[in-house]
Amino acid sequence: MSLHDDFLVLNRADLDGLNLTWAEVMDVIDDAFVQKARGEVQNPPKPKVAPRSDAFVNAMPAFLAGSDSLGIKWVSG
C-alpha cells in the first residue's frame, strides 16, 4: 500500500489482508446499489486501449457521492 496525500493505492495483497467477511462485502455492494438508484453514482463506460492484438488496458472509474468515494480499477492483459 502506498499513500500520497489523499491518494491511496491498494494492491492485491492489501485487499487480501483486509479479511472482510462476505456479509461486510455484501453490505457495501447493497449500499452502492442504493446510491445508484438515487442517482448518486457516476460510473461511465470503461475505456479500452488495445495497442496490439495481444494486449489491452481497461479503466473502470466510479464515484459514489453518498460515500464521497472515488475509485478506479485497472485491468490489463
PyMOL Python script that loads the backbone (N, CA, C, O; Angstrom):
from pymol import cmd

cmd.read_pdbstr("""\
ATOM      1  N   MET A   1       0.847  -1.175   0.000  1.00  0.00           N
ATOM      2  CA  MET A   1       0.000   0.000   0.000  1.00  0.00           C
ATOM      3  C   MET A   1       0.887   1.229   0.000  1.00  0.00           C
ATOM      4  O   MET A   1       1.920   1.269   0.667  1.00  0.00           O
ATOM      5  N   SER A   2       0.471   2.227  -0.754  1.00  0.00           N
ATOM      6  CA  SER A   2       1.177   3.499  -0.727  1.00  0.00           C
ATOM      7  C   SER A   2       0.154   4.623  -0.621  1.00  0.00           C
ATOM      8  O   SER A   2      -0.935   4.539  -1.189  1.00  0.00           O
ATOM      9  N   LEU A   3       0.511   5.665   0.105  1.00  0.00           N
ATOM     10  CA  LEU A   3      -0.375   6.800   0.318  1.00  0.00           C
ATOM     11  C   LEU A   3       0.356   8.064  -0.096  1.00  0.00           C
ATOM     12  O   LEU A   3       1.444   8.353   0.401  1.00  0.00           O
ATOM     13  N   HIS A   4      -0.240   8.809  -1.002  1.00  0.00           N
ATOM     14  CA  HIS A   4       0.318  10.072  -1.472  1.00  0.00           C
ATOM     15  C   HIS A   4      -0.736  11.138  -1.223  1.00  0.00           C
ATOM     16  O   HIS A   4      -1.704  11.246  -1.976  1.00  0.00           O
ATOM     17  N   ASP A   5      -0.552  11.922  -0.174  1.00  0.00           N
ATOM     18  CA  ASP A   5      -1.546  12.906   0.260  1.00  0.00           C
ATOM     19  C   ASP A   5      -2.877  12.187   0.480  1.00  0.00           C
ATOM     20  O   ASP A   5      -2.998  11.402   1.420  1.00  0.00           O
ATOM     21  N   ASP A   6      -3.871  12.438  -0.362  1.00  0.00           N
ATOM     22  CA  ASP A   6      -5.176  11.795  -0.209  1.00  0.00           C
ATOM     23  C   ASP A   6      -5.400  10.700  -1.243  1.00  0.00           C
ATOM     24  O   ASP A   6      -6.542  10.316  -1.496  1.00  0.00           O
ATOM     25  N   PHE A   7      -4.344  10.201  -1.835  1.00  0.00           N
ATOM     26  CA  PHE A   7      -4.445   9.195  -2.892  1.00  0.00           C
ATOM     27  C   PHE A   7      -3.915   7.878  -2.349  1.00  0.00           C
ATOM     28  O   PHE A   7      -2.742   7.786  -1.987  1.00  0.00           O
ATOM     29  N   LEU A   8      -4.750   6.872  -2.289  1.00  0.00           N
ATOM     30  CA  LEU A   8      -4.383   5.575  -1.726  1.00  0.00           C
ATOM     31  C   LEU A   8      -4.353   4.529  -2.832  1.00  0.00           C
ATOM     32  O   LEU A   8      -5.318   4.392  -3.583  1.00  0.00           O
ATOM     33  N   VAL A   9      -3.269   3.804  -2.935  1.00  0.00           N
ATOM     34  CA  VAL A   9      -3.128   2.731  -3.916  1.00  0.00           C
ATOM     35  C   VAL A   9      -3.105   1.407  -3.166  1.00  0.00           C
ATOM     36  O   VAL A   9      -2.271   1.202  -2.284  1.00  0.00           O
ATOM     37  N   LEU A  10      -4.019   0.511  -3.517  1.00  0.00           N
ATOM     38  CA  LEU A  10      -4.086  -0.809  -2.897  1.00  0.00           C
ATOM     39  C   LEU A  10      -3.711  -1.869  -3.918  1.00  0.00           C
ATOM     40  O   LEU A  10      -4.189  -1.847  -5.052  1.00  0.00           O
ATOM     41  N   ASN A  11      -2.857  -2.794  -3.511  1.00  0.00           N
ATOM     42  CA  ASN A  11      -2.530  -3.915  -4.390  1.00  0.00           C
ATOM     43  C   ASN A  11      -3.285  -5.161  -3.913  1.00  0.00           C
ATOM     44  O   ASN A  11      -4.036  -5.097  -2.940  1.00  0.00           O
ATOM     45  N   ARG A  12      -3.091  -6.267  -4.584  1.00  0.00           N
ATOM     46  CA  ARG A  12      -3.821  -7.495  -4.264  1.00  0.00           C
ATOM     47  C   ARG A  12      -3.568  -7.949  -2.827  1.00  0.00           C
ATOM     48  O   ARG A  12      -4.496  -8.368  -2.135  1.00  0.00           O
ATOM     49  N   ALA A  13      -2.324  -7.865  -2.381  1.00  0.00           N
ATOM     50  CA  ALA A  13      -2.002  -8.272  -1.013  1.00  0.00           C
ATOM     51  C   ALA A  13      -2.730  -7.391   0.007  1.00  0.00           C
ATOM     52  O   ALA A  13      -3.186  -7.880   1.041  1.00  0.00           O
ATOM     53  N   ASP A  14      -2.837  -6.090  -0.287  1.00  0.00           N
ATOM     54  CA  ASP A  14      -3.570  -5.189   0.604  1.00  0.00           C
ATOM     55  C   ASP A  14      -5.033  -5.612   0.715  1.00  0.00           C
ATOM     56  O   ASP A  14      -5.593  -5.660   1.810  1.00  0.00           O
ATOM     57  N   LEU A  15      -5.640  -5.915  -0.423  1.00  0.00           N
ATOM     58  CA  LEU A  15      -7.048  -6.318  -0.427  1.00  0.00           C
ATOM     59  C   LEU A  15      -7.245  -7.643   0.296  1.00  0.00           C
ATOM     60  O   LEU A  15      -8.189  -7.797   1.071  1.00  0.00           O
ATOM     61  N   ASP A  16      -6.357  -8.596   0.043  1.00  0.00           N
ATOM     62  CA  ASP A  16      -6.448  -9.890   0.728  1.00  0.00           C
ATOM     63  C   ASP A  16      -6.293  -9.720   2.238  1.00  0.00           C
ATOM     64  O   ASP A  16      -6.916 -10.446   3.011  1.00  0.00           O
ATOM     65  N   GLY A  17      -5.473  -8.776   2.653  1.00  0.00           N
ATOM     66  CA  GLY A  17      -5.212  -8.557   4.063  1.00  0.00           C
ATOM     67  C   GLY A  17      -6.348  -7.894   4.830  1.00  0.00           C
ATOM     68  O   GLY A  17      -6.295  -7.807   6.057  1.00  0.00           O
ATOM     69  N   LEU A  18      -7.369  -7.429   4.128  1.00  0.00           N
ATOM     70  CA  LEU A  18      -8.496  -6.792   4.809  1.00  0.00           C
ATOM     71  C   LEU A  18      -9.334  -7.790   5.602  1.00  0.00           C
ATOM     72  O   LEU A  18     -10.001  -7.419   6.568  1.00  0.00           O
ATOM     73  N   ASN A  19      -9.299  -9.053   5.192  1.00  0.00           N
ATOM     74  CA  ASN A  19     -10.044 -10.114   5.880  1.00  0.00           C
ATOM     75  C   ASN A  19     -11.520  -9.767   6.056  1.00  0.00           C
ATOM     76  O   ASN A  19     -12.086  -9.947   7.134  1.00  0.00           O
ATOM     77  N   LEU A  20     -12.130  -9.272   4.993  1.00  0.00           N
ATOM     78  CA  LEU A  20     -13.549  -8.938   5.033  1.00  0.00           C
ATOM     79  C   LEU A  20     -14.397 -10.198   4.958  1.00  0.00           C
ATOM     80  O   LEU A  20     -14.027 -11.172   4.303  1.00  0.00           O
ATOM     81  N   THR A  21     -15.536 -10.169   5.634  1.00  0.00           N
ATOM     82  CA  THR A  21     -16.489 -11.273   5.512  1.00  0.00           C
ATOM     83  C   THR A  21     -17.381 -11.000   4.309  1.00  0.00           C
ATOM     84  O   THR A  21     -17.481  -9.866   3.839  1.00  0.00           O
ATOM     85  N   TRP A  22     -18.030 -12.056   3.814  1.00  0.00           N
ATOM     86  CA  TRP A  22     -18.953 -11.869   2.694  1.00  0.00           C
ATOM     87  C   TRP A  22     -20.095 -10.947   3.100  1.00  0.00           C
ATOM     88  O   TRP A  22     -20.582 -10.175   2.275  1.00  0.00           O
ATOM     89  N   ALA A  23     -20.526 -11.012   4.343  1.00  0.00           N
ATOM     90  CA  ALA A  23     -21.604 -10.136   4.815  1.00  0.00           C
ATOM     91  C   ALA A  23     -21.181  -8.666   4.728  1.00  0.00           C
ATOM     92  O   ALA A  23     -21.973  -7.818   4.317  1.00  0.00           O
ATOM     93  N   GLU A  24     -19.945  -8.364   5.110  1.00  0.00           N
ATOM     94  CA  GLU A  24     -19.443  -6.990   5.022  1.00  0.00           C
ATOM     95  C   GLU A  24     -19.362  -6.530   3.569  1.00  0.00           C
ATOM     96  O   GLU A  24     -19.724  -5.399   3.246  1.00  0.00           O
ATOM     97  N   VAL A  25     -18.890  -7.403   2.710  1.00  0.00           N
ATOM     98  CA  VAL A  25     -18.793  -7.073   1.282  1.00  0.00           C
ATOM     99  C   VAL A  25     -20.185  -6.821   0.707  1.00  0.00           C
ATOM    100  O   VAL A  25     -20.394  -5.853  -0.024  1.00  0.00           O
ATOM    101  N   MET A  26     -21.131  -7.689   1.037  1.00  0.00           N
ATOM    102  CA  MET A  26     -22.491  -7.545   0.513  1.00  0.00           C
ATOM    103  C   MET A  26     -23.161  -6.271   1.032  1.00  0.00           C
ATOM    104  O   MET A  26     -23.938  -5.653   0.305  1.00  0.00           O
ATOM    105  N   ASP A  27     -22.880  -5.866   2.268  1.00  0.00           N
ATOM    106  CA  ASP A  27     -23.429  -4.609   2.794  1.00  0.00           C
ATOM    107  C   ASP A  27     -22.943  -3.416   1.977  1.00  0.00           C
ATOM    108  O   ASP A  27     -23.720  -2.510   1.676  1.00  0.00           O
ATOM    109  N   VAL A  28     -21.667  -3.414   1.621  1.00  0.00           N
ATOM    110  CA  VAL A  28     -21.112  -2.318   0.826  1.00  0.00           C
ATOM    111  C   VAL A  28     -21.704  -2.326  -0.582  1.00  0.00           C
ATOM    112  O   VAL A  28     -22.040  -1.272  -1.121  1.00  0.00           O
ATOM    113  N   ILE A  29     -21.832  -3.503  -1.174  1.00  0.00           N
ATOM    114  CA  ILE A  29     -22.420  -3.611  -2.514  1.00  0.00           C
ATOM    115  C   ILE A  29     -23.870  -3.151  -2.490  1.00  0.00           C
ATOM    116  O   ILE A  29     -24.306  -2.429  -3.387  1.00  0.00           O
ATOM    117  N   ASP A  30     -24.619  -3.563  -1.474  1.00  0.00           N
ATOM    118  CA  ASP A  30     -26.016  -3.146  -1.338  1.00  0.00           C
ATOM    119  C   ASP A  30     -26.113  -1.626  -1.241  1.00  0.00           C
ATOM    120  O   ASP A  30     -26.959  -1.014  -1.892  1.00  0.00           O
ATOM    121  N   ASP A  31     -25.254  -1.021  -0.434  1.00  0.00           N
ATOM    122  CA  ASP A  31     -25.249   0.434  -0.297  1.00  0.00           C
ATOM    123  C   ASP A  31     -24.927   1.113  -1.627  1.00  0.00           C
ATOM    124  O   ASP A  31     -25.513   2.146  -1.950  1.00  0.00           O
ATOM    125  N   ALA A  32     -24.011   0.549  -2.391  1.00  0.00           N
ATOM    126  CA  ALA A  32     -23.661   1.122  -3.698  1.00  0.00           C
ATOM    127  C   ALA A  32     -24.863   1.095  -4.642  1.00  0.00           C
ATOM    128  O   ALA A  32     -25.093   2.056  -5.375  1.00  0.00           O
ATOM    129  N   PHE A  33     -25.633   0.000  -4.630  1.00  0.00           N
ATOM    130  CA  PHE A  33     -26.825  -0.069  -5.484  1.00  0.00           C
ATOM    131  C   PHE A  33     -27.904   0.907  -5.023  1.00  0.00           C
ATOM    132  O   PHE A  33     -28.616   1.469  -5.855  1.00  0.00           O
ATOM    133  N   VAL A  34     -28.039   1.119  -3.717  1.00  0.00           N
ATOM    134  CA  VAL A  34     -28.990   2.113  -3.205  1.00  0.00           C
ATOM    135  C   VAL A  34     -28.591   3.501  -3.697  1.00  0.00           C
ATOM    136  O   VAL A  34     -29.439   4.269  -4.149  1.00  0.00           O
ATOM    137  N   GLN A  35     -27.302   3.821  -3.610  1.00  0.00           N
ATOM    138  CA  GLN A  35     -26.826   5.111  -4.100  1.00  0.00           C
ATOM    139  C   GLN A  35     -27.065   5.245  -5.600  1.00  0.00           C
ATOM    140  O   GLN A  35     -27.437   6.317  -6.076  1.00  0.00           O
ATOM    141  N   LYS A  36     -26.853   4.163  -6.346  1.00  0.00           N
ATOM    142  CA  LYS A  36     -27.092   4.192  -7.796  1.00  0.00           C
ATOM    143  C   LYS A  36     -28.560   4.474  -8.090  1.00  0.00           C
ATOM    144  O   LYS A  36     -28.876   5.253  -8.990  1.00  0.00           O
ATOM    145  N   ALA A  37     -29.461   3.844  -7.334  1.00  0.00           N
ATOM    146  CA  ALA A  37     -30.897   4.059  -7.527  1.00  0.00           C
ATOM    147  C   ALA A  37     -31.284   5.508  -7.238  1.00  0.00           C
ATOM    148  O   ALA A  37     -32.230   6.022  -7.835  1.00  0.00           O
ATOM    149  N   ARG A  38     -30.571   6.166  -6.339  1.00  0.00           N
ATOM    150  CA  ARG A  38     -30.828   7.570  -6.010  1.00  0.00           C
ATOM    151  C   ARG A  38     -30.172   8.532  -7.007  1.00  0.00           C
ATOM    152  O   ARG A  38     -30.353   9.745  -6.907  1.00  0.00           O
ATOM    153  N   GLY A  39     -29.422   7.999  -7.957  1.00  0.00           N
ATOM    154  CA  GLY A  39     -28.732   8.848  -8.927  1.00  0.00           C
ATOM    155  C   GLY A  39     -27.464   9.470  -8.383  1.00  0.00           C
ATOM    156  O   GLY A  39     -27.005  10.491  -8.895  1.00  0.00           O
ATOM    157  N   GLU A  40     -26.886   8.862  -7.342  1.00  0.00           N
ATOM    158  CA  GLU A  40     -25.699   9.409  -6.693  1.00  0.00           C
ATOM    159  C   GLU A  40     -24.403   8.758  -7.162  1.00  0.00           C
ATOM    160  O   GLU A  40     -23.355   8.941  -6.542  1.00  0.00           O
ATOM    161  N   VAL A  41     -24.470   8.005  -8.243  1.00  0.00           N
ATOM    162  CA  VAL A  41     -23.290   7.276  -8.715  1.00  0.00           C
ATOM    163  C   VAL A  41     -22.945   7.711 -10.133  1.00  0.00           C
ATOM    164  O   VAL A  41     -23.815   7.809 -10.999  1.00  0.00           O
ATOM    165  N   GLN A  42     -21.668   7.967 -10.352  1.00  0.00           N
ATOM    166  CA  GLN A  42     -21.151   8.175 -11.701  1.00  0.00           C
ATOM    167  C   GLN A  42     -20.295   6.961 -12.042  1.00  0.00           C
ATOM    168  O   GLN A  42     -19.297   6.683 -11.377  1.00  0.00           O
ATOM    169  N   ASN A  43     -20.696   6.252 -13.077  1.00  0.00           N
ATOM    170  CA  ASN A  43     -19.992   5.034 -13.487  1.00  0.00           C
ATOM    171  C   ASN A  43     -19.990   4.977 -15.017  1.00  0.00           C
ATOM    172  O   ASN A  43     -20.781   4.248 -15.616  1.00  0.00           O
ATOM    173  N   PRO A  44     -19.092   5.754 -15.650  1.00  0.00           N
ATOM    174  CA  PRO A  44     -19.093   5.837 -17.113  1.00  0.00           C
ATOM    175  C   PRO A  44     -18.636   4.530 -17.757  1.00  0.00           C
ATOM    176  O   PRO A  44     -18.013   3.693 -17.104  1.00  0.00           O
ATOM    177  N   PRO A  45     -18.949   4.360 -19.040  1.00  0.00           N
ATOM    178  CA  PRO A  45     -18.454   3.172 -19.753  1.00  0.00           C
ATOM    179  C   PRO A  45     -16.926   3.116 -19.678  1.00  0.00           C
ATOM    180  O   PRO A  45     -16.246   4.141 -19.724  1.00  0.00           O
ATOM    181  N   LYS A  46     -16.412   1.898 -19.563  1.00  0.00           N
ATOM    182  CA  LYS A  46     -14.958   1.753 -19.422  1.00  0.00           C
ATOM    183  C   LYS A  46     -14.256   1.979 -20.759  1.00  0.00           C
ATOM    184  O   LYS A  46     -14.631   1.388 -21.772  1.00  0.00           O
ATOM    185  N   PRO A  47     -13.245   2.831 -20.755  1.00  0.00           N
ATOM    186  CA  PRO A  47     -12.437   2.976 -21.963  1.00  0.00           C
ATOM    187  C   PRO A  47     -11.454   1.812 -22.073  1.00  0.00           C
ATOM    188  O   PRO A  47     -10.964   1.293 -21.071  1.00  0.00           O
ATOM    189  N   LYS A  48     -11.183   1.423 -23.298  1.00  0.00           N
ATOM    190  CA  LYS A  48     -10.248   0.324 -23.554  1.00  0.00           C
ATOM    191  C   LYS A  48      -9.189   0.800 -24.530  1.00  0.00           C
ATOM    192  O   LYS A  48      -9.490   1.467 -25.520  1.00  0.00           O
ATOM    193  N   VAL A  49      -7.960   0.451 -24.241  1.00  0.00           N
ATOM    194  CA  VAL A  49      -6.849   0.717 -25.150  1.00  0.00           C
ATOM    195  C   VAL A  49      -6.238  -0.630 -25.497  1.00  0.00           C
ATOM    196  O   VAL A  49      -5.879  -1.403 -24.609  1.00  0.00           O
ATOM    197  N   ALA A  50      -6.120  -0.909 -26.792  1.00  0.00           N
ATOM    198  CA  ALA A  50      -5.520  -2.164 -27.255  1.00  0.00           C
ATOM    199  C   ALA A  50      -4.383  -1.825 -28.212  1.00  0.00           C
ATOM    200  O   ALA A  50      -4.590  -1.764 -29.424  1.00  0.00           O
ATOM    201  N   PRO A  51      -3.186  -1.604 -27.678  1.00  0.00           N
ATOM    202  CA  PRO A  51      -2.077  -1.179 -28.523  1.00  0.00           C
ATOM    203  C   PRO A  51      -1.614  -2.249 -29.502  1.00  0.00           C
ATOM    204  O   PRO A  51      -1.035  -1.947 -30.545  1.00  0.00           O
ATOM    205  N   ARG A  52      -1.878  -3.510 -29.146  1.00  0.00           N
ATOM    206  CA  ARG A  52      -1.533  -4.634 -30.029  1.00  0.00           C
ATOM    207  C   ARG A  52      -2.659  -5.655 -29.939  1.00  0.00           C
ATOM    208  O   ARG A  52      -3.517  -5.566 -29.060  1.00  0.00           O
ATOM    209  N   SER A  53      -2.654  -6.608 -30.835  1.00  0.00           N
ATOM    210  CA  SER A  53      -3.704  -7.629 -30.824  1.00  0.00           C
ATOM    211  C   SER A  53      -3.624  -8.531 -29.598  1.00  0.00           C
ATOM    212  O   SER A  53      -4.605  -9.193 -29.262  1.00  0.00           O
ATOM    213  N   ASP A  54      -2.476  -8.571 -28.923  1.00  0.00           N
ATOM    214  CA  ASP A  54      -2.313  -9.441 -27.755  1.00  0.00           C
ATOM    215  C   ASP A  54      -2.243  -8.664 -26.435  1.00  0.00           C
ATOM    216  O   ASP A  54      -1.803  -9.208 -25.421  1.00  0.00           O
ATOM    217  N   ALA A  55      -2.675  -7.395 -26.442  1.00  0.00           N
ATOM    218  CA  ALA A  55      -2.572  -6.589 -25.225  1.00  0.00           C
ATOM    219  C   ALA A  55      -3.729  -5.600 -25.126  1.00  0.00           C
ATOM    220  O   ALA A  55      -4.221  -5.097 -26.137  1.00  0.00           O
ATOM    221  N   PHE A  56      -4.154  -5.330 -23.899  1.00  0.00           N
ATOM    222  CA  PHE A  56      -5.206  -4.342 -23.673  1.00  0.00           C
ATOM    223  C   PHE A  56      -5.063  -3.753 -22.268  1.00  0.00           C
ATOM    224  O   PHE A  56      -4.419  -4.331 -21.392  1.00  0.00           O
ATOM    225  N   VAL A  57      -5.678  -2.595 -22.083  1.00  0.00           N
ATOM    226  CA  VAL A  57      -5.814  -1.975 -20.768  1.00  0.00           C
ATOM    227  C   VAL A  57      -7.218  -1.392 -20.693  1.00  0.00           C
ATOM    228  O   VAL A  57      -7.635  -0.651 -21.584  1.00  0.00           O
ATOM    229  N   ASN A  58      -7.946  -1.724 -19.634  1.00  0.00           N
ATOM    230  CA  ASN A  58      -9.267  -1.154 -19.375  1.00  0.00           C
ATOM    231  C   ASN A  58      -9.184  -0.309 -18.116  1.00  0.00           C
ATOM    232  O   ASN A  58      -8.502  -0.677 -17.159  1.00  0.00           O
ATOM    233  N   ALA A  59      -9.874   0.816 -18.114  1.00  0.00           N
ATOM    234  CA  ALA A  59     -10.010   1.642 -16.913  1.00  0.00           C
ATOM    235  C   ALA A  59     -11.481   1.647 -16.518  1.00  0.00           C
ATOM    236  O   ALA A  59     -12.352   1.873 -17.358  1.00  0.00           O
ATOM    237  N   MET A  60     -11.759   1.397 -15.239  1.00  0.00           N
ATOM    238  CA  MET A  60     -13.139   1.361 -14.761  1.00  0.00           C
ATOM    239  C   MET A  60     -13.299   2.322 -13.581  1.00  0.00           C
ATOM    240  O   MET A  60     -13.176   1.916 -12.425  1.00  0.00           O
ATOM    241  N   PRO A  61     -13.575   3.608 -13.878  1.00  0.00           N
ATOM    242  CA  PRO A  61     -13.730   4.590 -12.814  1.00  0.00           C
ATOM    243  C   PRO A  61     -15.161   4.612 -12.271  1.00  0.00           C
ATOM    244  O   PRO A  61     -16.108   4.235 -12.962  1.00  0.00           O
ATOM    245  N   ALA A  62     -15.299   5.061 -11.026  1.00  0.00           N
ATOM    246  CA  ALA A  62     -16.622   5.249 -10.435  1.00  0.00           C
ATOM    247  C   ALA A  62     -16.529   6.249  -9.286  1.00  0.00           C
ATOM    248  O   ALA A  62     -15.498   6.369  -8.624  1.00  0.00           O
ATOM    249  N   PHE A  63     -17.636   6.966  -9.066  1.00  0.00           N
ATOM    250  CA  PHE A  63     -17.754   7.893  -7.942  1.00  0.00           C
ATOM    251  C   PHE A  63     -19.082   7.650  -7.265  1.00  0.00           C
ATOM    252  O   PHE A  63     -20.119   7.621  -7.927  1.00  0.00           O
ATOM    253  N   LEU A  64     -19.067   7.475  -5.945  1.00  0.00           N
ATOM    254  CA  LEU A  64     -20.274   7.306  -5.147  1.00  0.00           C
ATOM    255  C   LEU A  64     -20.408   8.538  -4.260  1.00  0.00           C
ATOM    256  O   LEU A  64     -19.687   8.683  -3.273  1.00  0.00           O
ATOM    257  N   ALA A  65     -21.343   9.432  -4.619  1.00  0.00           N
ATOM    258  CA  ALA A  65     -21.487  10.700  -3.900  1.00  0.00           C
ATOM    259  C   ALA A  65     -21.882  10.484  -2.445  1.00  0.00           C
ATOM    260  O   ALA A  65     -21.384  11.184  -1.563  1.00  0.00           O
ATOM    261  N   GLY A  66     -22.773   9.522  -2.177  1.00  0.00           N
ATOM    262  CA  GLY A  66     -23.230   9.277  -0.815  1.00  0.00           C
ATOM    263  C   GLY A  66     -22.129   8.804   0.109  1.00  0.00           C
ATOM    264  O   GLY A  66     -22.210   9.004   1.321  1.00  0.00           O
ATOM    265  N   SER A  67     -21.109   8.184  -0.439  1.00  0.00           N
ATOM    266  CA  SER A  67     -19.961   7.717   0.350  1.00  0.00           C
ATOM    267  C   SER A  67     -18.760   8.637   0.196  1.00  0.00           C
ATOM    268  O   SER A  67     -17.735   8.453   0.854  1.00  0.00           O
ATOM    269  N   ASP A  68     -18.895   9.639  -0.685  1.00  0.00           N
ATOM    270  CA  ASP A  68     -17.780  10.519  -1.036  1.00  0.00           C
ATOM    271  C   ASP A  68     -16.547   9.693  -1.394  1.00  0.00           C
ATOM    272  O   ASP A  68     -15.434   9.968  -0.946  1.00  0.00           O
ATOM    273  N   SER A  69     -16.786   8.668  -2.221  1.00  0.00           N
ATOM    274  CA  SER A  69     -15.722   7.731  -2.607  1.00  0.00           C
ATOM    275  C   SER A  69     -15.509   7.759  -4.112  1.00  0.00           C
ATOM    276  O   SER A  69     -16.460   7.747  -4.894  1.00  0.00           O
ATOM    277  N   LEU A  70     -14.261   7.796  -4.492  1.00  0.00           N
ATOM    278  CA  LEU A  70     -13.872   7.779  -5.893  1.00  0.00           C
ATOM    279  C   LEU A  70     -12.829   6.690  -6.065  1.00  0.00           C
ATOM    280  O   LEU A  70     -11.902   6.576  -5.264  1.00  0.00           O
ATOM    281  N   GLY A  71     -12.982   5.895  -7.107  1.00  0.00           N
ATOM    282  CA  GLY A  71     -12.007   4.839  -7.332  1.00  0.00           C
ATOM    283  C   GLY A  71     -11.888   4.497  -8.795  1.00  0.00           C
ATOM    284  O   GLY A  71     -12.715   4.889  -9.618  1.00  0.00           O
ATOM    285  N   ILE A  72     -10.851   3.764  -9.097  1.00  0.00           N
ATOM    286  CA  ILE A  72     -10.654   3.275 -10.457  1.00  0.00           C
ATOM    287  C   ILE A  72      -9.998   1.904 -10.375  1.00  0.00           C
ATOM    288  O   ILE A  72      -9.094   1.673  -9.572  1.00  0.00           O
ATOM    289  N   LYS A  73     -10.468   1.013 -11.213  1.00  0.00           N
ATOM    290  CA  LYS A  73      -9.873  -0.321 -11.324  1.00  0.00           C
ATOM    291  C   LYS A  73      -9.221  -0.405 -12.696  1.00  0.00           C
ATOM    292  O   LYS A  73      -9.846  -0.107 -13.714  1.00  0.00           O
ATOM    293  N   TRP A  74      -7.968  -0.811 -12.709  1.00  0.00           N
ATOM    294  CA  TRP A  74      -7.236  -1.014 -13.958  1.00  0.00           C
ATOM    295  C   TRP A  74      -7.141  -2.507 -14.220  1.00  0.00           C
ATOM    296  O   TRP A  74      -6.804  -3.281 -13.324  1.00  0.00           O
ATOM    297  N   VAL A  75      -7.435  -2.908 -15.438  1.00  0.00           N
ATOM    298  CA  VAL A  75      -7.313  -4.310 -15.837  1.00  0.00           C
ATOM    299  C   VAL A  75      -6.469  -4.347 -17.102  1.00  0.00           C
ATOM    300  O   VAL A  75      -6.722  -3.596 -18.044  1.00  0.00           O
ATOM    301  N   SER A  76      -5.470  -5.215 -17.124  1.00  0.00           N
ATOM    302  CA  SER A  76      -4.631  -5.325 -18.317  1.00  0.00           C
ATOM    303  C   SER A  76      -4.376  -6.788 -18.628  1.00  0.00           C
ATOM    304  O   SER A  76      -4.463  -7.663 -17.767  1.00  0.00           O
ATOM    305  N   GLY A  77      -4.066  -7.011 -19.863  1.00  0.00           N
ATOM    306  CA  GLY A  77      -3.780  -8.381 -20.261  1.00  0.00           C
ATOM    307  C   GLY A  77      -3.176  -8.418 -21.634  1.00  0.00           C
ATOM    308  O   GLY A  77      -2.865  -9.495 -22.143  1.00  0.00           O
TER     309      GLY A  77
END
""", "prot")
cmd.dss("prot")
cmd.show_as("cartoon", "prot")
cmd.util.cbc("prot")
cmd.orient("prot")
